Amino acid sequence: MVQTCALASTRLGVAFPCDQVILTEQGDYGSVLIKSPLHRTEFLVAPITAIAGLESPYARSTDSAQLWNRAWEARQKVEARLGHGLPRSAVGLAVNSRFERSQDQLHIHVDCLLESVERTLALDGPKQDATWQPFPLILKGRPYWIMAVAEPDLRTTNVVGLVVAGLPQARHTMDDLNVLVAGATLADARPGFYILVNWGRAAEHLLDHRCTSR
């Protein structure tokens, strides 16, 4: 589907069957935005270039920030499906590990965050830029590592690069790495993000594909 959309955009100037296509240019892998056929509000962002997943060197390159930022911008599509806006803390971006994903092409799930997870992060998440630390509570049956990033968007945030740089054990277990990025409001009302990682259970489990109570 990714290649079909890229070809349609190149030859016909349309994105169909995707919602959006950003063609590959120098220094940019290009990407597509796909409406998930399985869930009412979920969207998927994937690079046009064939990249298997988080274990790929591309996933930890500085260029990957473009893909994460486009996923963050796609929250507007989720809001449009709901018919109203969402606070930044209600939106999550998830990438599952090689052993948990359904496709051998890197893709970021964009959807509502589980309300219980949103509340827990608001209460117990770090409120300043912070290095990696174990999150003190279990989320959906799994322990997570967490760090806070005080940025309004993800344009310059190399999400997986931060994981590899700050958690040395990740370098040897990339196949089993699951990543969630959640919008956050940090100290002094600064916009930011929480990055959470675990090994062994899909980060997508922290999303609410029904957008319950939103």
C-alpha positions as CSV (number, residue, x, y, z in Angstrom):
1,M,0.0,0.0,0.0
2,V,2.9,2.4,0.8
3,Q,4.3,1.9,-2.7
4,T,0.9,2.2,-4.3
5,C,0.3,5.6,-2.7
6,A,3.8,6.8,-3.6
7,L,3.3,5.8,-7.2
8,A,-0.1,7.4,-7.3
9,S,1.3,10.7,-5.9
10,T,4.2,10.7,-8.4
11,R,2.2,9.9,-11.5
12,L,-1.3,11.3,-10.8
13,G,-0.7,13.8,-8.0
14,V,-3.1,12.1,-5.7
15,A,-2.5,10.3,-2.3
16,F,-5.3,7.7,-2.6
17,P,-5.6,5.2,-1.1
18,C,-3.6,7.0,1.6
19,D,-4.6,10.2,3.3
20,Q,-1.3,12.0,2.6
21,V,2.0,11.3,0.8
22,I,5.2,13.3,1.3
23,L,7.6,12.2,-1.5
24,T,11.2,11.3,-0.9
25,E,13.6,14.1,-1.4
26,Q,17.3,14.6,-0.5
27,G,17.7,14.3,3.2
28,D,14.1,13.0,3.6
29,Y,12.9,9.5,3.4
30,G,9.4,10.6,2.5
31,S,6.3,9.1,4.2
32,V,2.7,8.2,3.9
33,L,-0.3,8.7,6.2
34,I,-2.8,5.8,6.2
35,K,-6.2,5.5,7.8
36,S,-6.2,2.2,9.7
37,P,-9.0,0.0,8.4
38,L,-9.3,-1.7,11.8
39,H,-10.1,1.2,14.2
40,R,-12.3,4.3,14.0
41,T,-9.6,6.9,15.0
42,E,-6.3,5.2,14.3
43,F,-3.8,6.4,11.7
44,L,-0.5,5.0,10.6
45,V,2.6,6.9,9.5
46,A,5.2,4.9,7.5
47,P,8.3,5.9,5.5
48,I,8.2,5.3,1.8
49,T,11.7,3.7,1.9
50,A,11.6,0.0,2.9
51,I,12.6,0.0,6.6
52,A,11.7,-3.0,8.7
53,G,11.4,-1.5,12.2
54,L,13.1,-0.1,15.2
55,E,16.0,-2.5,14.7
56,S,16.9,-0.7,11.5
57,P,19.8,1.9,11.7
58,Y,17.4,4.5,10.1
59,A,15.1,4.3,13.1
60,R,17.9,5.8,15.3
61,S,19.2,8.3,12.8
62,T,18.6,12.1,13.1
63,D,16.4,11.9,10.0
64,S,13.9,9.8,11.8
65,A,12.7,12.8,13.7
66,Q,10.8,13.8,10.6
67,L,8.7,10.7,10.7
68,W,7.9,11.0,14.4
69,N,7.0,14.7,14.0
70,R,4.6,13.8,11.1
71,A,3.0,11.2,13.3
72,W,2.5,13.9,16.0
73,E,1.0,16.2,13.4
74,A,-1.4,13.4,12.4
75,R,-3.2,13.8,15.7
76,Q,-5.3,16.4,13.9
77,K,-6.7,13.5,11.8
78,V,-7.6,11.7,15.0
79,E,-9.4,14.8,16.3
80,A,-11.2,15.2,13.0
81,R,-12.5,11.6,13.3
82,L,-13.7,12.3,16.8
83,G,-15.2,15.7,15.8
84,H,-13.4,17.7,18.5
85,G,-10.0,18.6,19.8
86,L,-7.9,16.6,22.3
87,P,-5.4,17.8,24.9
88,R,-1.8,16.9,23.9
89,S,-1.7,14.4,26.9
90,A,-4.5,12.4,25.3
91,V,-2.5,11.4,22.2
92,G,0.0,8.6,21.9
93,L,2.4,7.4,19.2
94,A,3.4,3.7,19.4
95,V,5.8,1.5,17.5
96,N,5.8,-2.2,18.2
97,S,8.8,-4.5,18.3
98,R,9.8,-7.0,15.6
99,F,8.1,-9.8,17.6
100,E,4.9,-7.8,18.2
101,R,4.2,-6.0,14.9
102,S,2.1,-7.3,12.1
103,Q,4.0,-5.8,9.2
104,D,7.7,-5.8,8.1
105,Q,7.6,-2.1,7.4
106,L,8.2,0.5,10.1
107,H,5.0,2.3,11.0
108,I,3.9,4.5,13.9
109,H,0.4,4.0,15.3
110,V,-1.3,7.4,16.1
111,D,-4.4,7.3,18.3
112,C,-5.9,8.2,21.7
113,L,-3.9,7.2,24.8
114,L,-5.7,5.1,27.3
115,E,-7.3,7.5,29.8
116,S,-5.9,5.5,32.7
117,V,-2.4,5.8,31.3
118,E,-2.9,9.5,30.7
119,R,-3.9,10.1,34.3
120,T,-1.0,8.0,35.6
121,L,1.6,9.8,33.5
122,A,0.2,13.2,34.6
123,L,0.5,12.3,38.3
124,D,3.8,10.3,38.3
125,G,5.7,11.2,35.2
126,P,8.8,13.5,35.5
127,K,8.0,17.2,35.2
128,Q,11.4,18.3,33.9
129,D,13.8,17.3,31.2
130,A,15.2,14.1,32.7
131,T,17.4,11.2,31.9
132,W,16.0,7.7,31.7
133,Q,14.5,6.3,34.8
134,P,12.3,3.3,35.7
135,F,8.6,4.4,35.8
136,P,7.5,3.7,39.3
137,L,4.2,2.1,38.3
138,I,3.2,-0.8,36.1
139,L,1.3,0.2,32.9
140,K,-1.1,-2.5,31.5
141,G,0.9,-5.2,33.2
142,R,4.4,-4.2,32.1
143,P,7.2,-2.1,33.6
144,Y,8.5,0.8,31.5
145,W,11.5,3.1,31.4
146,I,10.5,6.8,30.9
147,M,12.1,10.1,30.1
148,A,10.7,13.6,29.6
149,V,11.5,15.9,26.6
150,A,10.6,19.6,26.9
151,E,9.8,20.4,23.3
152,P,6.6,21.6,21.7
153,D,7.0,19.2,18.8
154,L,9.2,16.3,17.6
155,R,11.1,18.1,14.8
156,T,14.5,17.7,16.4
157,T,13.8,14.7,18.7
158,N,15.6,11.5,17.7
159,V,13.3,9.2,19.7
160,V,15.1,5.9,19.2
161,G,18.5,7.6,19.3
162,L,17.7,8.8,22.8
163,V,16.8,5.2,23.8
164,V,20.1,3.8,22.4
165,A,22.2,6.6,23.9
166,G,20.6,6.5,27.4
167,L,19.8,2.8,27.8
168,P,22.9,0.8,26.7
169,Q,21.1,-2.5,27.1
170,A,18.8,-1.4,24.2
171,R,21.6,-1.7,21.7
172,H,21.6,-5.5,22.1
173,T,17.9,-6.0,22.2
174,M,16.5,-3.7,19.4
175,D,14.4,-6.5,18.0
176,D,12.3,-6.6,21.2
177,L,12.1,-2.9,21.8
178,N,8.6,-1.2,22.0
179,V,8.3,2.6,22.1
180,L,5.5,4.9,23.1
181,V,5.6,8.7,22.8
182,A,2.9,10.6,24.7
183,G,2.1,14.3,24.7
184,A,2.7,15.9,28.1
185,T,2.5,19.2,30.0
186,L,5.6,19.6,32.1
187,A,6.6,22.1,34.9
188,D,5.5,25.7,34.4
189,A,3.0,24.5,31.8
190,R,5.7,23.8,29.2
191,P,4.6,21.5,26.4
192,G,6.6,18.3,26.1
193,F,6.6,14.6,25.7
194,Y,7.1,11.4,27.6
195,I,9.0,8.6,25.9
196,L,8.4,5.2,27.3
197,V,10.0,1.9,26.4
198,N,9.7,-1.7,27.3
199,W,10.9,-5.1,26.1
200,G,8.4,-7.8,25.5
201,R,5.0,-6.3,25.1
202,A,3.6,-4.1,22.3
203,A,3.5,-0.4,23.2
204,E,0.3,-0.2,21.2
205,H,-1.4,-1.7,24.3
206,L,-1.2,1.7,25.9
207,L,-3.4,3.2,23.1
208,D,-7.2,3.3,23.2
209,H,-8.4,2.6,19.7
210,R,-12.0,3.3,20.7
211,C,-11.1,6.7,22.2
212,T,-13.2,5.8,25.2
213,S,-14.6,8.8,27.1
214,R,-13.0,11.3,24.7
